[in-house]
Amino acid sequence: MIKPGDQLPSLRKLSQELEISLLTVRKAYQLLQKSGLIVIQSGKGAFVRGVTKRSSKVLNNFSWQDELNVNITRSQYSLNRDRKYYDFSQAILFPRLLPNQFLAQEMQSLLRTNELVLATYGPIQGDRELRMELSSYLQREQGIKAEPHEIMITSGAQQGIDLIAQTLLKPGDTVIVESPCYGAAIDVFTNKGVNVISIELDEEGIQSDLVEEVCQKIKPSLLYVNPSFQNPTGILMSRQRRKELVDLAELYHFFIVEDDSFGEIYFDDISVPPPIKTFDKNGHVLFLKGFSKTLAPGLRIGLLYAQGSVFDWLYAVKALMDIGSPLLTQKAVLAFLRTERMKHHMEKLRTALQLRRDHASDLLSSLSESVQFQVPKGGFNLWLKLPQKVNTFGLLKKAQEHNICFLPGEACFVHKPLHAYIRISYSLLSDTDLNTGLQRLNTILSAEI
Amino acid sequence: MIKPGDQLPSLRKLSQELEISLLTVRKAYQLLQKSGLIVIQSGKGAFVRGVTKRSSKVLNNFSWQDELNVNITRSQYSLNRDRKYYDFSQAILFPRLLPNQFLAQEMQSLLRTNELVLATYGPIQGDRELRMELSSYLQREQGIKAEPHEIMITSGAQQGIDLIAQTLLKPGDTVIVESPCYGAAIDVFTNKGVNVISIELDEEGIQSDLVEEVCQKIKPSLLYVNPSFQNPTGILMSRQRRKELVDLAELYHFFIVEDDSFGEIYFDDISVPPPIKTFDKNGHVLFLKGFSKTLAPGLRIGLLYAQGSVFDWLYAVKALMDIGSPLLTQKAVLAFLRTERMKHHMEKLRTALQLRRDHASDLLSSLSESVQFQVPKGGFNLWLKLPQKVNTFGLLKKAQEHNICFLPGEACFVHKPLHAYIRISYSLLSDTDLNTGLQRLNTILSAEI
């Protein structure tokens, strides 16, 4: 005898007992519910309806999702990154340092004369004119001889990293990175289920003899490096080290991903060694360059230069990722590269950032000797080594109370580091805010160490 | 005694014999080469230099790459798709049907008043104003109640598919698709190393009883469908079928990817059933909508609406894919959605496409009865079933000689289909070219069947 309030058998149980499909049982229960005889409560079951009217409001229940095994092991972007007014956490340029007005004008004129630029998919590989211009640019500015057909336009260097990982990596493969390393690159590799091995840097960059030691034990699929003004440390890899990495790639048949987002932001008129790609003869180096750091992050434009069959594989995957980057934003970058403006802009940028670096270094040098850092010769970041006792997340919390944020060093390591580090980006704030923010940070740091 | 022309031991052999690192042996050989004593030929080895000067020009050698096992099993975009003037191969709108002038003006005014739009990364999830507007749009036009925080902006629906696959699929997982199916979706899933099972459509859409049969044997991770004006067949899934799919997803704990790129392009004033997402209570449906088919492919804007933890996972992966889509192109879509223009534009679009469909159907109906097709009630495509003997690739080759191209049906199947099919998109050509092209195609088809 079934009474009001009684629970009916589960769908699965009834389906098994009666040997009918789950969907059929479900339909029967839904008919009973519709006719008012039973109430179905999501996640609980089906109940015989009582005489008193019960609320049958069904709440959403997403909990089944939490039992899934998904491909997210780490992502620095999904940390609760509570941005503050004095934001030292992002390696992004102060907007007023960018050629916004010129870019805006160029885009306006482009839209006036060629309204169809919005109406067509561009080529998957990227706009041909832009690739031709980038080919000249790379040759002129960095001595890289890339043919336009060997260049692919990506949505920033970040998409280049993800594209390469999607194309080449399988779970269980090995990837070598620098220690410390750009955090979002570690995230991409880790989420692909690969074994990420990090190798310490010295003042010349990643230690190639240690890379070879790894190679002798296990063949890596790829090695990811920022040779020039490495993110986060600012270290400039020596010419010798660059050549050795290509030699190792030849010997052990792996790819080098050369992420050159900061290579053109050098200070003190120092000479930057040629990109690793210039030493590569046999297609071992996949060269990435983003324009988000130098031109306009809002445009999301980067380039990938690769040679050999790997180019075709990357092309096939890029097509399936997004059928190509937007044409309009590519045309805007084209307009800029074509003029003399890029050259002048880069000169202005180097000067402005060098002043910021000087300012930030001076202010932080006044701290106790237990805060150590190298003055970087380029890039956007200062990498501070703090006494071991400091808890960087605790420090961040205190800083946030004073409207300040920075990047805890942990984001840049594969395993928990032995020391405490924080990354300070001096690129994003106005000069005044940089000054005020760093003085506040100084006070907070001094209290902790 | 070593003589000119003799080959030296390989690096690896010498390294093993002398128990020194490969890099050291390489350096020694390089010194010998520099001093002119030996010649190193890439891929061949090191040779003692003869008295006569030999050309030591080293050619690039990319062949090592071809031994790698990469993640490209299939990609319709890497087929040699030789585009022709009469292009029926692409489901893209004729550019003059798009609101280019308005979009161009809006972007110009946006750039005039807010030049900083180029200078900042937008939010990873997408511009907040656009998400708010899309939330109203979905509610108004399709009865979908999506909160702005549950919407993510992607670079077209294609990125949505790839994002979902990257986040949720592991090699060996099972994905169910329609048979036939949008080819680039099959490509994405296949390249992730999953088991893709395709289920035949009937006139109501994918056959849910066959889906359940699969589920009883193996739990799928996701089911990918185009419920409205399916690509390539144009089939409109019934309301009943939509509900059954949600029931199955509940019972067997999988996600449904509802790709709704064509849902608003309906003809003959027919009524389109509500999106599958409207029947979903517990976060089983991931709803994708691209604006490339209706507004501007050059903008590369789409949306993904998801509920529950899966939203956070997708967010984390989107961040690592490209740190968010460009802000400028998002603002352009916003301008359009905010006005009454979208409504008028869609009405105009439906009328224009319906005329094209009528025209194309009429012309192709004059063919022999051995060419079969259903007149679609929406969308961009006619799906022709040809006699079994026809080789669609051979047919394409002949068509290309007459400056015509189309999509061979094979691109839309997981396994080789039993019949011959081709997809004719009537969306891209001008009215005149559509007429001329179809008449030519008719002649070619008639000769083949």
Interface residues (C-beta under 8 A of the other chain):
Chain A: L11 S21 L22 L23 R26 K27 S42 V58 N60 N61 F62 W64 Q65 D66 E67 L68 N69 V70 N71 I72 S75 Y77 S78 I92 L93 P95 R96 L98 N100 Q101 L103 A104 Q105 M107 Q108 L111 R112 E115 L116 V117 L118 A119 T120 Y121 G122 I124 S155 G156 Q158 Q159 D162 Q166 T167 L168 L169 K170 P171 A184 D187 V188 N191 G193 S208 D209 E212 Q216 E244 D247 L248 L251 Y252 H253 K281 N282 G283 S292 A296 P297 G298 L299 R300 Q307 G308 S309 V310 D312 W313 Y315 A316 V317 A319 L320 M321 D322 I323 G324 S325 P326 L327 L328 T329 A332
Chain B: L11 S21 L22 L23 R26 K27 S42 V58 N60 N61 F62 W64 Q65 D66 E67 L68 N69 V70 N71 I72 S75 Y77 S78 I92 L93 P95 L98 N100 Q101 L103 A104 Q105 M107 Q108 L111 R112 E115 L116 V117 L118 A119 T120 Y121 G122 I124 S155 G156 Q158 Q159 D162 Q166 T167 L168 L169 K170 P171 A184 D187 V188 N191 G193 S208 D209 E212 Q216 E244 D247 L248 E250 L251 Y252 H253 K281 N282 G283 S292 A296 P297 G298 L299 R300 Q307 G308 S309 V310 D312 W313 Y315 A316 V317 A319 L320 M321 D322 I323 G324 S325 P326 L327 L328 T329 A332
